[in-house]
Amino acid sequence: MNSQDNTVSAVHSSFKNSDKALRTAVTFWFIIAVLGQWMFAYYIAVFYGGTLMKGNLVAWTKRMIHGFVEGDFLGNAFVLMHILLAFIITFGGPLQLIPQIRTKARLFHRWNGRIYIFTALLISIGGLYMVWAREAVVGGFFGQVAISGNALLIMIFSIMTIRTARNHNFASHRKWAIRTFIVVSGVWFFRIGFGLWIFVNSGEAPGSTQDLTGPFDMFLYLANYLLPLFFLELYFCAQDKGGRVGKFGMAVGLTILTFLTGAGIFMAAQIFWLPNL
């Protein structure tokens, strides 16, 4: 083997290593995120399901921006639907992105995907109603607009996920499905983002107010879905068009994001979930 062959072999090996590093990093993040989402799903089932069984729906108002309002039958029906669907989508969503399930359990993947998309659309419509049909007691007008933007993206991305699947454009379908997963997870990202902010500020939350209208609150209302989308598009770019350096760089970035995600999950569990179980 001459020197030119050695160079080509070294370059090829380097690209293979960068691809492996990127796959490992995104798998690492996904595992941590799934554990965090299932922890959130467990909290939804135990807290909201438990209080529902006891008839203590007043407790929901203390934990939700738009909880139960006496006399508002339609609004309360949307709240009930929202909670039920939140559990379904938080638990079932990550299953759609596991490659082994996608390839070895195609029938389950297909039907779970249909349930997931239908649930995403319903939860978005219900969320829009809950936000605009009631007074914005938390978050103010800015919060209403930001939540509405999240809901609209969920609906658009869900439709694109269905469309690309029906057109058998599976490479594009995969990307739209992941984008849908990211924006559907906005509520979860909001909580772990708040937890991370408290973590890095040693137990404090500067820029946050009781009614969530502070400067950090307004940032988080948008960042909870736009920032993860931004990092996702960077990942897609590195995966499809990135060279060796770009893929290694993205792998390092994802590793850092994984530790930040883990810290946010830990603090969110301490603040929002565990005390109410």
Sequence and secondary structure as in RCSB ss.txt:
>XXXX:A:sequence
MNSQDNTVSAVHSSFKNSDKALRTAVTFWFIIAVLGQWMFAYYIAVFYGGTLMKGNLVAWTKRMIHGFVEGDFLG
NAFVLMHILLAFIITFGGPLQLIPQIRTKARLFHRWNGRIYIFTALLISIGGLYMVWAREAVVGGFFGQVAISGN
ALLIMIFSIMTIRTARNHNFASHRKWAIRTFIVVSGVWFFRIGFGLWIFVNSGEAPGSTQDLTGPFDMFLYLANY
LLPLFFLELYFCAQDKGGRVGKFGMAVGLTILTFLTGAGIFMAAQIFWLPNL
>XXXX:A:secstr
  HHHHHHHHHHHHHHHHHHHHHHHHHHHHHHHHHHHHHHHHHIIIIIHHHHHHT THHHHHHSTT   TT HHH
HHHHHHHHHHHHHHHHHTGGGG HHHHHH HHHHHHHHHHHHHHHHHHHHHHHHHHHSS   SSHHHHHHHHHHH
HHHHHHHHHHHHHHHHTT HHHHHHHHHHHHHHHTHHHHHHHHHHHHHHHTTT  TT  TTS SHHHHHHHHHHH
HHHHHHHHHHHHHHHH  HHHHHHHHHHHHHHHHHHHHHHHHHIIIIIGGG 
